[in-house]
Each structure stands twice: as structure tokens, then as C-alpha cells.
Amino acid sequence: MRIAVDAMGGDLAPGEIVRGVVAAAPRLSAEISLVGREEILHQLLQESGSRPGNVEVHPAAQVIGMTESPVQALRQKRDASMAVAMELVRSGQADAVISAGNTGALMALGKLRLRMLPGVDRPAIAAPIPTRQGGPVLLLDAGANVECKPQQLAQFALMASTYMEDVLGCEQPRVGLLNIGSEAYKGNGVTKEAHELISALDLNFVGYVEGDQLFEGDVDVIVCDGFVGNVALKVAEGLGDLILELFGQEVQASSRGKLGAMLMRPIFRSIKQQLDYREYGGALLLGVNGVCVKSHGRSDAKAIGNALSVAVKAVENDFIAHLADSCSHN
């Protein structure tokens, strides 16, 4: 098994990408190709002091910026690290690709190079998020498609359910459709039609869920379009940062607060770990004919290491073949 890593994509690339690969490689049963500017990557590997034997450098001269237009980048940067990493999967030289880079470019490259699975119109980002009950809920789509047709939302439900079963080991995952209310008469035309389509699939569909149920754990999959999904994730992330910052300010305001914080430090550390996006590593781009992991744009070494674990598990479980089978039979 070989995993291609876009070493130049992301806010903290290439330094944190290389550090994450170096730290994770010894525990993985996979070869890893770091794709990017050769001289820079060789230097970073040398500086790491302990280059693992299962890590190689694959050259790519160009870089797709985080804010670049995906269309222009694909036309003008055919030797970009993301494009070369994706090509390694398309040609069979790698079994999976990981990138923390430009989401739009990754989705476009996935469609262009890997092609779509039969029965799937568009790829979607499947993002695991923590819940009160411990296990994650899979939010789909998390930002790949700002507008969706009802049949595409139904396809998302099917793909996410297969992901939960295959990769996360959840039997008969409960699927919910995100809406502004649980009542049948609420929602727009797209949501109502999607409800009918998902109900007809061979899934454990529980109906509508509301925004305040995102973190409850009452369902295992929450389906929505990418506009809503991405806004929901960013709001949750910003709110979490705000609460931690306000808490820190209050703690520092008095000696009693500082003492209490010291006593509760293990509890706070555990909570912070549960809410840390880095623990999940990355989100699979579902619908393309290959394992493609999208890591957070701010991914550090820890996040990249966990993204590698996600990719390896998906390949080991033959996830793409199972997903293709599910999509073709519904």
C-alpha cells in the first residue's frame, strides 16, 4: 500500500506536513510518497533527524495556493503537488491521496482524475464531529457543494451510511436530514423532496434533525448541502474557540480561579482533546473512484498523522469497492 501526501498544500505546509509524516510513518503498514518541491522536502526530512525507511519524495514543481481559483489552478499548474499526488492514485502508483490544500481544487481534481463512481453525481466531504455520547456523527456535505439537488442529498445519505459501516464500524447507522424543524411541513422544496428520496432507500433513515441536534449523538449521519454544512462546522469551531478564550480570561482574573484550573487541568485536557479536529485527521471526499482524504487547512503534524490512519483504514477495508457496490444497487 502506498499513500500519496500533498506536502505543499495547507496553511502550515510543508513543515508540519513532513513532521506529521515522519512521526506517523513508523507505525503504519504503508509506503508514503511526499509530493512537492524536491529540494525543500529532502531538506526537511534531513532536519527531522530520523527519516523513516517507508517515506520517499516524489517531485512536483508547482503549488496550488489556498485562495486560488480551482479552474485556473487546474489549467495553469499541471505539475502542482496536489495534481501530481492525485495522478499517482489515478495511475495505480498510490492507493490513496491526502491533502490539506485548496478544497475546490481537490474536489475538481478528484472528479477529473479519479472520475465519479457510477450512480454518484458529485463528490462530497464527509466530516466526523464529536457528540455528547462519545462517538462521532458524520456530517455530509461539509463544503464541497454549495447547492444540491434532492437526488444528490439522497446520494450523500447512501455514501455516508456506507462510510459509517465500513470505516467507523457502526452497524445500521441512523441517518438524519438537517432541516429547520422536525415537522413534515417545514423546510424548502429541496429538503422535502430529499426526504422522500432518502426514505425510499434501504437505509436506517430517522427523518429530519435540527441544528441543535448536531452534537447530541442521536443520529450517526447528518445530511445537508455543503453551504449549510460548512457554515455549521465553522460556527461550531469559532464558538469552541470563544468559550475556551473566555474561560481562560476568567481563570486568570483571580487566584482562586487559577487554583481551580490547576486542579481540573486533566479534565480540561480531556475535553479539549475530544473537541480537537486534529483527532479526526481528515474527511473523506466521497463519490470519487479512489480514497481521497481532505485534511483541515490548518492541519499540523498531529492532524496529518491521523489523516494517514484514516487513509490506511479506508484502503485496508476496501472501502471504495464497497461504496461502489452500495451506489450501484440503490
KEKE-3310 file (N, C-alpha, C; in steps of 0.2 Angstrom, whole numbers, plus 5000, padded with zeros to 4 digits):
npx = (5004:5002:5003:4999:5005:5000:5012:5014:5002:4991:4989:5000:5010:5026:5032:5024:5018:5027:5033:5022:5021:5034:5033:5022:5024:5032:5023:5014:5007:5012:5018:5024:5023:5029:5024:5030:5040:5056:5069:5066:5059:5067:5077:5069:5067:5079:5083:5074:5080:5077:5073:5061:5061:5051:5047:5047:5052:5042:5044:5037:5034:5026:5014:4997:4989:4980:4970:4968:4959:4951:4948:4957:4969:4970:4971:4983:4993:4998:5008:5007:5009:4997:4990:4999:5000:4987:4987:4995:4987:4977:4984:4987:4999:4998:4988:4980:4976:4981:4977:4979:4976:4969:4952:4942:4950:4955:4943:4939:4950:4948:4936:4940:4952:4951:4938:4920:4911:4899:4882:4884:4883:4890:4905:4907:4911:4915:4913:4918:4912:4912:4901:4889:4888:4900:4904:4907:4898:4893:4895:4888:4886:4901:4906:4909:4900:4890:4877:4864:4855:4839:4841:4855:4857:4851:4860:4871:4867:4867:4881:4887:4881:4887:4900:4901:4898:4908:4921:4920:4914:4901:4886:4871:4869:4861:4852:4850:4841:4846:4837:4826:4817:4808:4796:4785:4780:4789:4804:4812:4808:4818:4823:4812:4809:4821:4819:4809:4815:4826:4820:4815:4826:4837:4840:4844:4834:4830:4823:4820:4832:4837:4847:4852:4854:4865:4876:4872:4872:4861:4859:4869:4873:4872:4864:4866:4867:4883:4885:4877:4882:4896:4895:4889:4900:4910:4905:4903:4916:4922:4914:4918:4932:4930:4923:4933:4943:4936:4935:4948:4951:4943:4949:4961:4958:4958:4965:4959:4953:4964:4969:4959:4958:4971:4969:4959:4965:4968:4955:4951:4960:4956:4944:4947:4954:4944:4937:4945:4949:4960:4961:4953:4959:4956:4944:4935:4934:4920:4913:4921:4931:4942:4952:4952:4958:4953:4961:4960:4963:4972:4980:4991:5006:5001:4987:4990:4996:4985:4977:4983:4981:4967:4967:4974:4966:4954:4958:4963:4951:4945:4936:4932:4927:4916:4908:4906:4898:4887:4881:4878:4868:4857)
npy = (4994:5011:5028:5044:5060:5076:5087:5101:5108:5117:5128:5127:5120:5117:5111:5106:5096:5087:5084:5078:5066:5060:5057:5048:5038:5026:5018:5014:5003:5005:5012:5029:5043:5058:5072:5085:5101:5096:5098:5106:5097:5086:5093:5096:5083:5079:5087:5083:5072:5059:5050:5040:5023:5020:5031:5042:5054:5062:5072:5088:5103:5114:5124:5124:5138:5142:5151:5152:5151:5137:5132:5140:5136:5122:5123:5130:5125:5111:5103:5104:5100:5094:5090:5081:5071:5067:5061:5050:5041:5039:5033:5021:5020:5024:5021:5030:5047:5062:5078:5094:5105:5117:5116:5117:5115:5102:5094:5096:5091:5078:5074:5075:5067:5055:5052:5049:5038:5026:5031:5041:5059:5070:5073:5073:5080:5071:5074:5070:5073:5077:5071:5071:5059:5052:5044:5049:5059:5059:5072:5077:5086:5094:5105:5104:5106:5119:5121:5110:5096:5087:5073:5072:5074:5063:5054:5057:5053:5039:5036:5041:5033:5020:5023:5025:5012:5004:5011:5016:5007:5006:4999:4998:5012:5027:5039:5056:5070:5086:5100:5115:5112:5098:5095:5089:5098:5109:5117:5118:5116:5108:5101:5094:5086:5078:5071:5062:5054:5049:5042:5031:5023:5009:5012:5016:5027:5041:5053:5071:5081:5094:5109:5111:5098:5093:5089:5080:5066:5058:5053:5045:5050:5065:5074:5086:5101:5108:5121:5124:5114:5118:5131:5127:5119:5129:5139:5131:5128:5141:5145:5136:5140:5153:5150:5144:5154:5164:5157:5155:5169:5172:5163:5168:5179:5179:5173:5162:5156:5152:5142:5133:5130:5123:5112:5105:5103:5090:5086:5097:5095:5083:5086:5096:5088:5079:5088:5092:5095:5089:5077:5069:5069:5070:5072:5061:5062:5059:5049:5050:5039:5033:5033:5048:5060:5074:5085:5097:5114:5120:5110:5102:5093:5083:5081:5077:5065:5058:5059:5051:5038:5037:5036:5024:5015:5015:5010:4997:4992:4991:5001:5009:5000:4994:5005:5008:4997:4998:5010:5007:4998:5004)
npz = (5000:4996:5001:4994:4998:4998:5000:5000:5001:5011:5026:5035:5028:5020:5032:5044:5038:5033:5046:5052:5044:5046:5059:5060:5051:5055:5062:5053:5041:5027:5012:5010:5000:4999:4991:4981:4981:4978:4983:4995:5002:5004:5012:5023:5028:5031:5041:5051:5057:5058:5046:5041:5034:5025:5018:5005:4992:4980:4966:4962:4955:4956:4966:4972:4978:4993:4991:4978:4962:4958:4945:4937:4943:4939:4926:4924:4932:4931:4936:4949:4967:4972:4961:4955:4966:4965:4953:4955:4961:4952:4942:4948:4955:4968:4982:4989:4992:5001:5007:5013:5007:4995:4994:4984:4973:4975:4975:4962:4955:4960:4953:4940:4938:4945:4943:4944:4954:4948:4947:4956:4957:4961:4971:4989:5005:5019:5035:5051:5067:5085:5098:5112:5116:5114:5103:5085:5074:5057:5046:5031:5017:5019:5013:5000:4990:4987:4983:4981:4973:4976:4973:4974:4988:4993:4988:4995:5008:5006:5003:5015:5025:5021:5023:5037:5041:5035:5038:5051:5058:5062:5065:5055:5054:5060:5050:5047:5041:5039:5044:5046:5056:5064:5060:5047:5037:5037:5030:5014:4996:4991:5002:5006:4996:4995:5007:5004:4994:5001:5011:5003:5001:5006:5020:5037:5040:5050:5048:5049:5057:5068:5070:5083:5086:5082:5089:5098:5096:5093:5081:5068:5056:5047:5035:5023:5012:5005:5008:5020:5028:5029:5035:5047:5053:5054:5062:5074:5077:5079:5090:5100:5101:5106:5118:5125:5126:5133:5145:5149:5152:5163:5172:5174:5180:5194:5209:5215:5204:5196:5204:5205:5191:5190:5197:5190:5178:5171:5167:5159:5149:5144:5138:5129:5120:5115:5108:5098:5081:5075:5080:5072:5060:5045:5032:5022:5004:4997:4984:4973:4963:4971:4986:4994:5005:5014:5023:5037:5033:5042:5047:5057:5062:5070:5066:5052:5054:5059:5048:5039:5045:5044:5030:5027:5034:5026:5014:5018:5022:5010:5005:4994:4984:4991:4993:4979:4976:4984:4979:4966:4968:4973)
capx = (5000:5006:4999:5002:5003:5002:5016:5014:4995:4989:4992:5007:5014:5027:5035:5020:5016:5033:5034:5017:5023:5039:5031:5017:5026:5035:5018:5009:5009:5011:5024:5022:5026:5029:5024:5031:5047:5060:5074:5063:5056:5074:5080:5065:5067:5086:5082:5070:5085:5076:5069:5058:5063:5045:5045:5050:5050:5040:5044:5031:5037:5021:5009:4991:4988:4974:4964:4967:4953:4952:4948:4964:4975:4970:4973:4990:4998:4998:5014:5006:5009:4991:4988:5003:4998:4981:4989:4998:4982:4974:4988:4989:5005:4997:4981:4976:4979:4979:4979:4976:4976:4963:4946:4939:4955:4955:4936:4939:4955:4946:4932:4944:4957:4949:4931:4915:4908:4893:4877:4885:4883:4895:4908:4905:4916:4912:4917:4916:4912:4911:4895:4889:4888:4906:4906:4906:4892:4896:4891:4889:4892:4905:4909:4911:4894:4886:4870:4862:4848:4837:4844:4862:4857:4850:4867:4876:4865:4869:4888:4889:4880:4892:4906:4900:4898:4914:4927:4920:4912:4894:4881:4864:4869:4855:4853:4845:4842:4846:4831:4824:4812:4807:4789:4785:4778:4794:4809:4811:4806:4824:4823:4806:4809:4826:4816:4805:4820:4830:4815:4814:4832:4837:4844:4840:4833:4826:4819:4823:4835:4838:4854:4854:4855:4872:4881:4868:4873:4855:4860:4876:4874:4868:4865:4864:4871:4889:4884:4875:4887:4902:4894:4888:4906:4914:4902:4905:4923:4923:4911:4923:4937:4927:4922:4940:4946:4933:4936:4955:4951:4940:4953:4967:4956:4958:4970:4955:4952:4970:4970:4954:4960:4976:4966:4954:4968:4967:4948:4951:4964:4952:4938:4950:4956:4938:4934:4951:4948:4966:4960:4949:4964:4953:4937:4935:4930:4916:4910:4926:4934:4948:4952:4955:4957:4954:4963:4959:4968:4977:4982:4998:5009:4996:4982:4992:4997:4979:4974:4986:4977:4961:4968:4976:4960:4949:4961:4963:4944:4942:4930:4929:4923:4910:4904:4903:4893:4881:4879:4875:4862:4851)
capy = (5000:5017:5034:5050:5066:5083:5090:5108:5110:5119:5134:5125:5116:5109:5109:5102:5090:5082:5082:5073:5060:5057:5054:5043:5033:5020:5014:5012:4997:5008:5017:5036:5047:5065:5075:5093:5103:5090:5101:5108:5091:5082:5096:5095:5076:5078:5091:5079:5068:5051:5049:5033:5019:5019:5038:5044:5061:5062:5079:5092:5109:5120:5123:5127:5142:5141:5155:5152:5149:5130:5132:5142:5132:5116:5124:5133:5121:5104:5100:5106:5094:5091:5087:5075:5066:5064:5057:5044:5037:5038:5028:5015:5020:5025:5019:5035:5054:5066:5085:5100:5111:5121:5111:5117:5111:5095:5091:5096:5086:5071:5072:5075:5062:5049:5051:5048:5032:5025:5032:5047:5065:5075:5071:5077:5080:5068:5077:5067:5078:5074:5071:5070:5051:5049:5043:5054:5059:5061:5077:5077:5088:5099:5111:5103:5108:5125:5120:5102:5094:5082:5067:5072:5074:5056:5050:5059:5049:5032:5036:5042:5027:5015:5025:5024:5005:5001:5014:5018:5001:5007:4995:5001:5019:5031:5044:5061:5076:5093:5105:5120:5109:5091:5094:5087:5104:5113:5116:5121:5111:5103:5097:5090:5080:5074:5067:5057:5050:5045:5037:5025:5019:5004:5015:5017:5034:5043:5059:5077:5083:5101:5111:5109:5090:5091:5086:5076:5059:5054:5050:5044:5053:5071:5075:5093:5104:5110:5128:5124:5110:5121:5136:5124:5117:5135:5142:5127:5129:5148:5145:5132:5144:5158:5148:5142:5160:5167:5153:5157:5175:5171:5159:5172:5185:5178:5167:5156:5153:5149:5136:5128:5127:5118:5105:5102:5103:5084:5086:5101:5092:5078:5089:5099:5083:5077:5093:5094:5092:5086:5070:5065:5069:5072:5070:5058:5065:5053:5049:5049:5032:5032:5036:5054:5062:5081:5087:5104:5119:5122:5104:5102:5086:5078:5080:5074:5058:5055:5058:5045:5032:5037:5034:5017:5011:5015:5006:4991:4989:4990:5005:5011:4994:4993:5011:5007:4992:5001:5015:5003:4994:5009)
capz = (5000:4996:5002:4992:5003:4995:5005:4999:5002:5018:5029:5038:5024:5020:5038:5048:5034:5034:5053:5053:5040:5049:5066:5059:5046:5058:5065:5048:5036:5021:5010:5009:4995:5000:4984:4982:4979:4980:4987:5001:5006:5006:5017:5029:5030:5034:5048:5056:5060:5058:5041:5041:5028:5021:5016:4999:4990:4973:4964:4959:4955:4957:4972:4972:4984:4997:4989:4970:4958:4956:4937:4934:4945:4936:4919:4924:4937:4930:4939:4956:4971:4973:4955:4955:4971:4963:4947:4957:4963:4946:4938:4951:4959:4975:4984:4992:4992:5007:5005:5017:5002:4992:4994:4977:4968:4977:4973:4954:4953:4961:4948:4934:4938:4948:4940:4949:4955:4945:4952:4960:4953:4964:4977:4995:5010:5025:5041:5058:5073:5091:5101:5119:5118:5113:5096:5081:5069:5051:5043:5024:5014:5024:5010:4993:4985:4990:4981:4979:4971:4981:4972:4977:4995:4994:4986:5001:5013:5005:5004:5022:5028:5019:5027:5044:5042:5033:5041:5058:5061:5065:5061:5054:5056:5059:5045:5048:5036:5043:5042:5051:5060:5063:5057:5039:5033:5037:5025:5007:4992:4990:5008:5007:4991:4998:5012:5001:4991:5006:5014:4999:5001:5011:5025:5043:5040:5055:5047:5050:5063:5069:5071:5090:5087:5078:5094:5103:5096:5092:5074:5066:5049:5046:5028:5021:5007:5008:5011:5027:5032:5031:5040:5054:5056:5056:5068:5080:5078:5082:5096:5104:5102:5110:5125:5129:5127:5139:5151:5151:5154:5169:5176:5175:5184:5202:5212:5216:5198:5194:5208:5202:5185:5191:5200:5185:5172:5167:5164:5153:5144:5140:5135:5123:5115:5112:5103:5093:5075:5073:5082:5067:5054:5039:5030:5015:4998:4995:4977:4968:4962:4974:4993:4994:5012:5014:5030:5038:5030:5047:5049:5060:5062:5073:5061:5046:5056:5060:5042:5037:5048:5040:5023:5028:5036:5021:5009:5021:5022:5003:5006:4988:4981:4995:4991:4973:4976:4988:4975:4960:4970:4975)
cpx = (5004:5001:5003:5000:5005:5006:5016:5007:4994:4992:4999:5011:5021:5029:5031:5018:5021:5034:5029:5019:5028:5037:5026:5020:5029:5029:5013:5012:5008:5017:5021:5026:5024:5029:5025:5038:5052:5066:5072:5062:5062:5077:5076:5066:5074:5086:5078:5074:5083:5071:5067:5060:5057:5042:5050:5048:5048:5040:5038:5034:5032:5017:5003:4989:4981:4968:4964:4961:4955:4952:4955:4969:4975:4973:4981:4995:4997:5003:5013:5006:5003:4989:4993:5002:4992:4982:4992:4993:4978:4978:4990:4995:5004:4990:4977:4980:4977:4982:4976:4975:4969:4958:4943:4943:4955:4948:4937:4944:4952:4941:4935:4948:4955:4942:4926:4913:4901:4887:4878:4886:4889:4899:4906:4910:4912:4916:4914:4917:4910:4904:4895:4890:4895:4908:4904:4900:4895:4892:4893:4884:4895:4908:4910:4906:4890:4878:4869:4855:4846:4840:4851:4862:4855:4856:4871:4874:4867:4877:4890:4887:4885:4898:4906:4901:4905:4920:4926:4916:4905:4889:4874:4864:4863:4856:4848:4847:4841:4841:4830:4819:4811:4800:4789:4784:4784:4800:4807:4809:4812:4824:4818:4806:4815:4824:4813:4810:4824:4826:4814:4821:4832:4842:4840:4839:4828:4822:4823:4826:4837:4845:4856:4855:4862:4876:4878:4870:4867:4855:4867:4878:4869:4869:4862:4869:4878:4889:4882:4880:4893:4901:4893:4895:4910:4911:4903:4912:4925:4920:4915:4929:4936:4927:4929:4944:4943:4934:4943:4955:4949:4945:4959:4965:4957:4963:4966:4954:4958:4971:4965:4956:4966:4973:4962:4958:4967:4960:4948:4955:4960:4947:4941:4952:4950:4936:4939:4950:4954:4965:4957:4954:4961:4947:4938:4931:4926:4913:4915:4929:4941:4948:4956:4953:4958:4955:4961:4965:4973:4980:4989:5000:5004:4990:4984:4993:4990:4975:4977:4983:4971:4962:4969:4970:4955:4952:4961:4956:4941:4936:4927:4925:4917:4905:4901:4897:4886:4877:4875:4869:4856:4849)
cpy = (5006:5023:5040:5056:5072:5087:5098:5111:5111:5125:5133:5121:5120:5107:5104:5096:5085:5080:5077:5066:5056:5054:5048:5037:5026:5016:5012:5007:5000:5012:5024:5040:5055:5069:5083:5095:5099:5093:5103:5102:5087:5086:5096:5088:5075:5082:5087:5074:5061:5050:5041:5030:5019:5026:5040:5051:5060:5070:5082:5099:5115:5118:5127:5131:5140:5145:5156:5149:5142:5129:5134:5138:5125:5117:5126:5129:5114:5100:5102:5099:5091:5087:5080:5070:5063:5059:5050:5039:5035:5032:5022:5015:5022:5023:5024:5041:5058:5073:5089:5106:5114:5116:5111:5114:5104:5091:5091:5091:5079:5069:5071:5069:5055:5047:5049:5041:5031:5027:5038:5053:5069:5072:5076:5075:5077:5070:5074:5073:5075:5075:5070:5063:5048:5048:5049:5054:5062:5066:5077:5081:5094:5104:5110:5106:5113:5124:5113:5101:5088:5075:5066:5071:5066:5052:5051:5054:5042:5032:5037:5036:5021:5017:5024:5016:5002:5004:5015:5012:5002:5003:4998:5008:5023:5037:5049:5066:5082:5098:5110:5118:5102:5090:5093:5093:5109:5112:5118:5115:5105:5098:5092:5084:5075:5069:5061:5052:5046:5040:5030:5021:5014:5006:5015:5025:5036:5050:5065:5078:5091:5103:5110:5102:5088:5087:5082:5068:5054:5050:5049:5048:5059:5073:5083:5095:5107:5117:5128:5120:5114:5127:5133:5122:5124:5138:5138:5128:5136:5148:5142:5136:5150:5156:5147:5149:5164:5163:5155:5164:5175:5168:5164:5178:5185:5172:5161:5152:5150:5142:5131:5125:5122:5112:5102:5102:5096:5084:5091:5099:5087:5081:5092:5094:5080:5082:5095:5091:5088:5078:5065:5065:5072:5069:5067:5062:5059:5054:5048:5042:5031:5035:5042:5058:5070:5083:5095:5108:5121:5116:5105:5094:5081:5076:5076:5066:5054:5054:5052:5038:5032:5034:5026:5013:5010:5010:4999:4988:4989:4995:5007:5006:4993:4999:5010:5002:4995:5006:5012:4999:4998:5014)
cpz = (5000:4996:4999:4996:4999:5001:5005:5000:5010:5021:5032:5034:5022:5027:5042:5044:5034:5041:5054:5050:5044:5056:5065:5055:5050:5061:5059:5043:5029:5019:5009:5005:4997:4993:4985:4979:4982:4985:4994:5005:5008:5012:5024:5032:5034:5041:5053:5060:5060:5053:5041:5034:5023:5018:5010:4997:4982:4971:4961:4960:4957:4964:4970:4978:4987:4994:4981:4968:4956:4948:4935:4936:4941:4929:4919:4928:4936:4934:4947:4960:4972:4967:4954:4959:4968:4957:4949:4959:4956:4942:4942:4955:4966:4976:4987:4992:4998:5005:5010:5013:5000:4991:4987:4972:4969:4974:4965:4952:4954:4955:4941:4933:4940:4945:4946:4949:4951:4950:4956:4956:4955:4970:4983:5000:5016:5031:5048:5063:5079:5094:5108:5121:5116:5106:5091:5077:5063:5047:5035:5020:5019:5020:5003:4988:4989:4988:4979:4977:4976:4980:4974:4984:4997:4993:4992:5007:5012:5006:5011:5026:5027:5023:5034:5046:5041:5037:5048:5062:5065:5061:5061:5056:5055:5055:5046:5043:5040:5040:5048:5056:5059:5060:5049:5035:5033:5032:5018:5003:4991:4996:5008:5002:4992:5003:5009:4997:4996:5010:5010:4998:5006:5016:5031:5044:5045:5054:5048:5057:5062:5070:5078:5091:5084:5083:5099:5102:5095:5085:5073:5060:5049:5039:5027:5015:5010:5011:5018:5031:5034:5036:5047:5057:5058:5062:5075:5082:5081:5089:5102:5106:5107:5118:5129:5130:5133:5146:5154:5154:5161:5174:5179:5180:5192:5203:5213:5210:5195:5198:5206:5196:5185:5193:5194:5178:5168:5164:5158:5147:5140:5136:5128:5118:5112:5107:5098:5087:5072:5075:5076:5060:5048:5037:5023:5010:4995:4988:4972:4968:4965:4981:4993:5001:5012:5021:5030:5036:5035:5050:5051:5059:5065:5069:5055:5048:5057:5053:5038:5039:5045:5033:5023:5029:5030:5015:5012:5020:5015:5002:4999:4984:4984:4993:4984:4972:4979:4983:4969:4962:4973:4970)
residu = (MET:ARG:ILE:ALA:VAL:ASP:ALA:MET:GLY:GLY:ASP:LEU:ALA:PRO:GLY:GLU:ILE:VAL:ARG:GLY:VAL:VAL:ALA:ALA:ALA:PRO:ARG:LEU:SER:ALA:GLU:ILE:SER:LEU:VAL:GLY:ARG:GLU:GLU:ILE:LEU:HIS:GLN:LEU:LEU:GLN:GLU:SER:GLY:SER:ARG:PRO:GLY:ASN:VAL:GLU:VAL:HIS:PRO:ALA:ALA:GLN:VAL:ILE:GLY:MET:THR:GLU:SER:PRO:VAL:GLN:ALA:LEU:ARG:GLN:LYS:ARG:ASP:ALA:SER:MET:ALA:VAL:ALA:MET:GLU:LEU:VAL:ARG:SER:GLY:GLN:ALA:ASP:ALA:VAL:ILE:SER:ALA:GLY:ASN:THR:GLY:ALA:LEU:MET:ALA:LEU:GLY:LYS:LEU:ARG:LEU:ARG:MET:LEU:PRO:GLY:VAL:ASP:ARG:PRO:ALA:ILE:ALA:ALA:PRO:ILE:PRO:THR:ARG:GLN:GLY:GLY:PRO:VAL:LEU:LEU:LEU:ASP:ALA:GLY:ALA:ASN:VAL:GLU:CYS:LYS:PRO:GLN:GLN:LEU:ALA:GLN:PHE:ALA:LEU:MET:ALA:SER:THR:TYR:MET:GLU:ASP:VAL:LEU:GLY:CYS:GLU:GLN:PRO:ARG:VAL:GLY:LEU:LEU:ASN:ILE:GLY:SER:GLU:ALA:TYR:LYS:GLY:ASN:GLY:VAL:THR:LYS:GLU:ALA:HIS:GLU:LEU:ILE:SER:ALA:LEU:ASP:LEU:ASN:PHE:VAL:GLY:TYR:VAL:GLU:GLY:ASP:GLN:LEU:PHE:GLU:GLY:ASP:VAL:ASP:VAL:ILE:VAL:CYS:ASP:GLY:PHE:VAL:GLY:ASN:VAL:ALA:LEU:LYS:VAL:ALA:GLU:GLY:LEU:GLY:ASP:LEU:ILE:LEU:GLU:LEU:PHE:GLY:GLN:GLU:VAL:GLN:ALA:SER:SER:ARG:GLY:LYS:LEU:GLY:ALA:MET:LEU:MET:ARG:PRO:ILE:PHE:ARG:SER:ILE:LYS:GLN:GLN:LEU:ASP:TYR:ARG:GLU:TYR:GLY:GLY:ALA:LEU:LEU:LEU:GLY:VAL:ASN:GLY:VAL:CYS:VAL:LYS:SER:HIS:GLY:ARG:SER:ASP:ALA:LYS:ALA:ILE:GLY:ASN:ALA:LEU:SER:VAL:ALA:VAL:LYS:ALA:VAL:GLU:ASN:ASP:PHE:ILE:ALA:HIS:LEU:ALA:ASP:SER:CYS:SER:HIS:ASN)
# end
